[in-house]
């Protein structure tokens, strides 16, 4: 839980749960007595009288939701705020030797980010080796029929969910998402689906469940349960079967084959 709602309430002269506030301060290595005094109002509700305005303002500035990447950096962690723009590494066709850099930024309309036709198939590949050796990988994904006419993008985990990237992807009619088969892969798909709807296709080979012996158990059982629930919710039959048989997850590099070891 963040300190900000409590600090905002204090600044507005409203009561707070002092016990929770004091616990959060301890997590910041701050003693409440150095900040102020609590006045009892009713059960679990207190007015906080600030005795050190300087300390309070420092805390308020630090925990206020960042307004920009620059503001977040001044707060000590630029990653608290999304970047303004993002860049995609791509290639047109599985055998292409030339890579394309695509800038996705708010000052550009989506159609200004690329000259590709909206009917161009888009293939998102999660991991770098599968992107590098995508010709064989896309055969395993059963996408070889479109692999030579598709714009193939290295999606790099959550990076593909950047709002500017999603604006770019929204231009196209069909986007094939090739993930790791785990909770994170499903969560990224769900994020993209909120923006792209039925344009985004969760891609998996028809024999996916046959790879169950390569499954690795996640560090937390809850991750597995959540992933299985999501696979069943989306009616991803092969994925549900993989999880049920292997009791774990697999990474997409499995589909490259031993020749790439």
Buried (B, 14 or more C-beta within 10 A) or exposed (E): EEBBEBBBBBEEEEBBBBEEBBEBBEEEEBEBEEBBEBEEEEEEEBBBEBEEEEBBEEBBEBBBEBEEBEBBBEBEEBEEBBBEBBBBBBBBBBEBEEEBEBBBBEEBEBEEBBEBEEEBBBBBBBBEEBBBBBBBBBBBBEBBEBBBEBBBBBBBEEBBBBEBBBBBBBBBEBBBBBBBBBBBBBBBBBBBBEBBEEBBBBBBBEEBBEBBEBBEEBEEEEBBEBBBBBBBEBEBBBBBBBBEBBBBBBBBBBBBEEEEE
